[in-house]
């Protein structure tokens, strides 16, 4: 096992290899300009969830700088652990490892383990990992729109994918939407996610990038509102605020400014093009 604490690394067996993995992924730094992580985070709000299999802390780094624009950001859950995610054994609250101590009780933080790319993964021995998967299954059961971003459901994740499929297909979804953002051929995507496609009665769209006509890009921070307005209210207008690639965060902030200003007044309606 491994864990980090104020006394350093406590190791046995494969510890040296694991420490190198932690050191490598901890050393990665996100570029200064906006990235796909930033666009993804800022296109969502607190009502939304991001579940990721990534070990690196790039998503956390992006979250920290997006927080400077707004604190209304989605929840992050790391299904295979993360090099910068820890939990407090006393209050069982996940938080950033670099905080050092628990923000609530001051207790010692324990590093979450990493799940490796093997067929039989242990999803229960770590309290954080176990709860992360519980939250995923509950969220999938209730989700109206599900976006798969760059995840191909590899054979090494067979048990995880089966769990996801079971949760998502748990009830009839006549009007719900399934989006996939992936550069893989469309046929490959359909094969990988056939159970999800069946669950939403073929309500699927496949995109190569987040900017390629996704709900997140067409209705940033209003994906559900835009989806309901178009599919239940018969609106076929054009969204007045749409994601596009920005060279700086000042440019991205200016793009989202109308949405953020409305949110400050409790207004979460879609801004149409004729309102700009």
Secondary structure, 3 states (H helix, E strand, C coil): CEEEECCEEEECCCHHHHHHHHHHHHHCCCCCCCCHHHHHHHCCCCCCEEEECCCCCHHHHHHHHHCCCCCCCCEEEECCCCCCEEEECCCCCEEEHHHCECCCCCCEEEECCCCCCCCCCCCCCCHHHHHHHHHHHHHHHHCCEEEEECCCCCHHHHHHHHHHHHHHCCCCCCCCEEEEECCCCHHHHHHHCHHHHHHCCCCEEEECCCCCCCHHHHCCCCHHHHHHHHHHCCCCCCECCCCCCCCCHHHHHHHHHHHHHHHHCCCCCCCEHHHC
